[in-house]
Amino acid sequence: MISDYLQLPKGYEIPILFLTPILLNFVGTILYNVFFHPLAAVPGLLACKVCRAWLYLAERGGDGANTVAALHKRYGPLVRIGPNEVSIKDREAFVTTNKQGSRFLKDPAFYDAFSSNHGNLFTFSNVDEHSKRKRPMSPSFSRASTEQHDAIVHVTITPLVEEVALSVRKGESIDLYSVMRRFAIKSIISFCYGNNSVSPHYVESVIPKLFQVVDESPKDLLLQHFPLLRKSLTHLATVFPQLFPESIKFLQMVGMELLSSSRKSSSATQPGLFKEMQTLLKVKDQSLTDDELIAESSTMFFAGTDTTATTVSVALWHLIHQPDDYARLQDELRTIMPDVNSGPSLRELESLPFLEACIKESLRLACPVRGRLPRVFPPEGLEVNGFRIPARTVVSSCISYMTYDEEVFPEPWKFRPGRWLQDNSKDLDGFLYPFSRGTRSCIGQSLSLAEQRVAISQMVRRFSPRKGMQFREIVGKEYVTYVMEDKLPVMLEEAK
């Protein structure tokens, strides 16, 4: 009888009966994703249609943006990169998804991985939550306020430049990236907690560990791709606190210490962001908890340190190995910095066209934010490249797709600041969005640009490159941000 052949081996009935529906569900999900999903007709690799593992492995290896860009080269401007996610390589699509008042909201499955128990300005998907948090922060990040914080940037860069000068006199090489990283994170701490309000010795003691936490953050990619795992770990951590990530514990500890020191300090020469926020909120009978303030500062450590440090380092590295451009910038700086110790205002620095061209070119070439910044299609969906994309589909459009577009920027991998001084430079601006755009663009862009102008001008005016150095390409990996993996040693001499 056929039934005899179908009889289950003794002792295996329950495991097989338990596993069968799981297996059927797994196979059914694959078949649905490949053949019956609303995105089934969108071109892409079979592995991308089946599950997210392919995309996770690409990003885990630090080559996500380049890998997806290769798919666009193969399949066109619209590519399916996950069961429910597409990537669009098109400027207009980027503008649409990121414009002012866009209905393409941030994907919570992705952004929630960047927050602990408290959301922050970067991670909020809800428009009202984002607006409520941004309102008390915006005045401190406005252009006018950033000019008032001119002192913070100069006070931070001056001792670091003196350290470089001391090493130069000893004939030692300088690691550009290390210097600029310290400059960026010290600027963020002073900006958030107040100038001279925190012990310099404490700041110096925690910086190495802060860098370690930032360097290890790509491991969190796993949580971005598998939100159910993240939620499970979050729930477990509430029951078993020892499971809470050590990096998060450290950031909370440092944040609390800095916040406490800033409140006790009577020597602050300028109040920090959080004190100004609390003053504004108090007028409206509102407040933020210490945990919420610390969540914001932790985000700024991640978002404002390596992005600025990378951009400045890339600019200096290429300028040092391009003597004509270095000399041109140095001559331009002498017009407002007759003495090597001059400290021009931000407004004076902004008036220098070649300095601005160098900063734009470095933002383009470094492209510090290279990874996916996914949004979710609104209820009405959208027609894209002949395909109907339904509501709740996740869409990504990387900034690097525009900055490395050969049709817009010939020789995109070369540092050519002169391109921003040509007649078509205004057209090029429409393809440069290093801080994204719209209501969800980086709130700290004015501060970052101020740091870049001051750091580059001080280094170039104070020092000149020694002859004989060999140029090499910078080695790094692409996660959400670009992460440098090597040092950038240079030999300098003091300028006159």
N, C-alpha and C positions, 0 to 999 in steps of 0.2 A: 504494500500500500504506500501511496505517496506520503501519507501522514507519518509513516515510520521514518522517512528520510528527514521530515521537518521536525521531528521530536528533538527538543533541546537537551543537551548533555545534562546529566544530573548535577545540580549545584550551581549551574550557570543561568537558570531561568530568571532569577531576580536581577542580576547585573545586566543581562542582555535586555530584559524588558525596560530597565531603567535607562540604559544607554541608547536604545533604539530611537525614542522620540528626540533625544538631543542630536543624534546623528542626522535624522531626517530634517530637523530644523536647520542644522548647519548646511546640509546639501541644498535644502529649499531656499535658504537665504542667498547662497551663491548663485543658484539658477535665476532667482529673481533679480539680483543685482546685475547680472550679465545680460539677461534677455528681456526682462519685463519692467525694469526700473524706468522711471521717466527720463533718466539720463542715459539709457542704454545705447542710444544712437550717437551720443557725443563721443568723438574719437579719443582714444587713449589706450594705454597698455592693459592687457587682460588682468594683470596683477592689481592694477589700480581700481578696477571695477569690482574685484572680488572682496578686498578688505583694505584696511589702512596700513597694514604691516609694511608694504613697499615704501610708502611715503615716510613712515616712521624711520625705517632703516636709512633712507637717503638723508634725512635731516639729522639723524643720530650721528652719521658719519661726517657731518659738517659740510655737506655739499648739496643741500636741498634746493636752493635757488637755481644753481647751475644745472642740476639734474632736470628740474621742471622746465627750465629754459630750453634744454635740448629736446624735450618733448614738444615744445611749441615749434621748434625748428622742423620737427618731423611731421607734426599733425596740423599745425596752423595756430591761429590766435586763440582758439578755444580748445581746451584739453580737460578731460576728466582725470582728476588725480586722486580720487577716493570714491567710495560708494555713493556719497552724497555731496561731493565737493568738486568744483571746477576751478580751473585757473584761466584767467584771461590776460593775454598780452596785447594790450591796446590802451593807448593814452586816454581816449574818450571814456572807456570803461572805468579806468581808474578815477577819472574826474567825476563820473556819475556816482560811483559807489562812495566817494569821499567828499562830495560837495557839501556846501553849507545846507543844513536841514535835510541831509540824505536820509531816506527811509531804509537804507541798508545798515542795519544795526550790527554791533560787534557780536561775534559768535561766542556765547558764554562758555561753551565746551572748551574753547581754546584759552580765553582770557582768564577764566577762573583759576587756571593753573598758576597764574602769576600772583595770586593773593592767598593769604592765610585765612584766618577766620573773618577778616575785615576786608571789604573791597577797597579799592582806591581809584583815583582819577583815571588811571590807565585801564583798569579792568572793568569798570562799570559798563554793562550793556544797556541798562535802563537809562533812557534819556533824562528823565526827571532826576534820578539819583546823581547822574553825571553833572547836570546843571547846578544842582544844589551844592555839590562839593566844589565845583569850579568857581562859583560866584565869589566866595571869600578869598580864593587863591589868586584870581586874575589880577587884582591891583598890584600885587607884589611882582608879577611877571610881565607887567605892561612895559612898553618901551620907555615911558617916562620913569618908571620905578627902577628899571634896570640901569638907567643912567645914574640914578641916585646910588645904586649899588656898585658904581664904578670903583669905589674905594676897596670893596671886598676883593675884587679881581686883582687889583694892583698889589694890595697887601699880601695876597696869597702867592703871586708870581715872584715878587721881589726876593724873598729868601731863597727860593729855588734857583733863580738865576744866579744868585751869589754862590750857591753850592756848585753850580756848573762852572762858574768863573774860577773857583778854587781848584776844581779838577783840571780845568784847562791849563792853569798855571803849573800844575804838577805833571802835565803831559799825559794825562789819563784820557781814555776814550769815554764818551758820554752815550748812555743808552737813552735815546730820545723818548721811546715809549714809556719807560719807567718814570722819567721826569714828568712827562705830561699826564700820566695816570695819577701821580701824587697831586699834581696841580689841580686836576679836575675834581678829585674827590674832596680835597680840602676846600675848594670853592663851594661845592655843594653843601658841606657841613656848615661853613660860615654863613652861606645864604639861608639855610634852613633854621639854624639855631642862633645866629647872631655873630657879628664880628667880635673876636676876642672874648667871647663868652664861655668858651670851653678850654680847658687846659691843653696846651699844645703837646705836652708829654703824653696825655691820654690819647689824643688823636693819633700821634705817631705810633703808639703801642697797638692800636686796633686796626690800623690801615692794612698791614700784611694779611690779617685774618679776613678783613672785608674783601680784599682782592681774591683771596682763596674762595670765598663764598661766591663771588661773581664768576670766577673761573669755572666753578663746578655747577653753575646754574643750568648749562645745557642738558644735564642729566634729567632735569624736570620735563624734558621733551616727552618722556614716557607718559607723564600725567596729562599733557596736552592732547595726546592722541587717544588715550583710553580714559575718558572721564569717569566711567563707572569704577575703575580702579582707584582713581583719585578720591571719589566720594567715600569709597569703602575705607581707605586709609584715614581719611579725615574723621570718620565716625569712630574708627578704632583708636585714634589718637586721643579722642575725648575720654575714652574709657581707660586707655593705657598711655598716659602722658609720655612715657619713655619712648614711644614710637614716633613722637613728634620730631620732625627733622632738626638735627643739630644746627643747621644753617639758619633756620627760622628762629630758633631759640637765641642764637647769637645776635641776629639782627634786632630782635626785640630787646635784648639786654643792652646793646649799644645804644639803641634809640632811646630807651628809658634813661640811661646815664647821661646822654647828651641833652635830653629834654630837661632833666632835673638840674643839670649844671647851668643851663641857659636861664632857668627861672631864678636860681640863686645868685647868678652873677650880677655884680654891680659895676663891672668894668667893660661891659659891652659898648663899643663905640657906635654900633648900629644894630637896631633890633632885627631879629630874623623873621623869616616867612611865618613861622608858626605863631609867634607873638603877635604879629600884625593880623593874622587870621583870627585869632582869639579875640582881639580888640574889636574887629568888625562884627564878629558873630555876637559878641556881648551886647552890642547896640541893638541887635534884633532878638535878644533873649534866646539865642541859640548857642550851641557849643559843640565841640568835638571831644571825644574821649581821648585819653592818652594813647590807647591802642590804635585809634583811628589816625592820630597824628604820626605815630610810629610807622603805620602801614604806608603812609604817604612818603615818609623819609626813606623807607626801605626801597620803594619804587624809584625814587630819585637816585639812590646809590647805583641801582642797576641801569636806569635809563640815561643818567646824566654823566656817568664816569667814562666808560669805555668809548661811547659814541664821540664825545668831545676829544678825548685823548687820541683816539684813532685818527680823526680828521686832522688834528694839528700835527700829529706825527707823520702822516702821509705827506702833508704839505711841506714840512721841513725836510723830510727825507729826499723828496724829489728836488726841491730847490737847492739843497746842498750838492746834489749831483748834476745840477744844471747851472753852471757858473754864471752864464749870461743872465738868466732869470733872477738868480740870487743877487747879482750886482745891481740889476734894474730895481728890484724891490728895496735894496739897501739904500740906493740913491734917493728913491722916492721917500723913504722913511726919514732921511736926513733933513728933508724940507720942514718937517714938524718936530723932529728929534735931533737938533743940532749937537746935543751932547748924548753920549751913550747911556747916561743915567736919566734921560728925560722920561717923563711919564705923561704922554699926551692923553687928552680926554677921548672918550669913545666917539664923540662927534667928530673930532679931528681925524681919528683913524678911519672913520666911515667915508671921509672925503677923499681918500687915496684910491684911485681907480685900479691900480695894479694890485694892491693889497686885497681889494674886494674880488678881483679876478682870481687871485690865488686861492682865496677862501672858497669861492664857488667851484673852482676846478677840483679842489681837494674834497669838497662835499660830494661832487659828482663821482670822482674816481674812488674815493674811500667807500662811499655809499654805506655809512655805518649801520643803517637798518636795511638788511637785505632779505630777510625771511618773509614768510607769509604773514599777513595781518588780516585774517579772514573776516568777512562780513556775511550776513544772512540775507537772502533775497526777500523782499517785502511780499505781502499777501498777493499782490497782482502779478508777481513773476516778471519776466522780461524776455524779449526776443533778442537773442545774441547770435550773430553770425549764422543766421538761418535756423537756429535751434530754439525751441521754446523751453526756457529754464523755469521750472515751477517754484512756487513759494517754498521758503525754508531750506532751499539749497544753499550750501556754503560756497562763497566765491572768494578767490584771492587774486590780487594783482600786485606783484612785487614792484617796488620802486626801482630796483636795479634794471628792470626790463627797459625803462626809459633812459636811464643814465648811461647805459652801454649800447644804445641803439646806434649802429654804425651809420645809418642814413641821416641821423640828426647830429651825431658827434663823430666825425671821421677820426680814425685811429683812437677808439674809445679807451684803450688801455694805456694810452700815453698821457702824461701830465703836460697839458698845453694851456696855461692860463691865458695866453693871448687870444684864444677863441672867444673869450667873454668881452673882448674889446673891439670885436668886429661889428660891422653894420647890422648883422642879424642877431646880435646878442639878446635883444628883447624876445625874439622867437625862441631862443634856447631856454630862456627862463621858464617857458611853458612846459618844459620837460624835466625840470629840476624841482623835485619835491622831497628834499631830504628829511623834512619834518612832517611829512604827509600834508594834508590840507583839510579844510572844512572845520567844523566845530570840534572834531576829535583830533586835530593836529596837535603836535607836541606843545604843551603849554610853556615849556622852558626854552623855546628856540631863541628868544631875545638874549637870555642869559648865556646860552651856549655860544651864540655868535659873538657876544662880548668877550667871552673867555678866549675864543679863537683869535680875535683881532689883537687882544692884548698879548697873548702868549707868542704868536708868530712875530709881531712887531718887536717885542722885547728880545727875543732870541736872535732875530736877523740883524737888528741894529747893534746888539751887544757883541755878537760873534761873527766870525768869517770862517768858512770851511778851509781846512788844509788841503793842499793839492795831493793827488795820487790815490784818493779813495776810489774803490771800485763799486759801481752800482750793481745791485741785485734786486730781483723782485721780492716784494714782501710776502711772507708765508703766513697764511691764516685760514680760518674755517668760517663757513657761513652757517649761522644758526638764525635766530630772530635778528640778532645783530652780528656784525663782523667781528671775529675774535682773532687778534694777532697771536701767533704762536712762537714768534722768535723775537730776539732783541734787535734793536736798530742802532748799532754802535757807530759813532762818528767821531772824527778828530777835528777839533775846532781851535781857533786862536782868537784872541780878543781883537775886536775891530777898533778903528780909530774914529 
